[in-house]
Each structure stands twice: as C-alpha cells, then as structure tokens.
Amino acid sequence: GWTLNSAGYLLGPHAIDNHRSFNEKHGIA
C-alpha cells in the first residue's frame, strides 16, 4: 500500500522493518 512506500521512503529501512513486524503479528505478511 501507499503507507508502506511512504513510510519506507520518508523514515527509512527501520520503518520497513517495523511495518513488516506489524504484518507478521497480524498474520498479514
């Protein structure tokens, strides 16, 4: 989604890692 792209672009790799962890917690992956 646009949130992942925007967060990754604005905040950097740590944002992507955090987002990925969030998805794993909720089983979205």
Residue pairs with C-beta under 8 A, 6 or more apart in sequence:
3 19
4 16
4 19
7 15
7 16
7 19
8 15
8 16
8 19
23 29
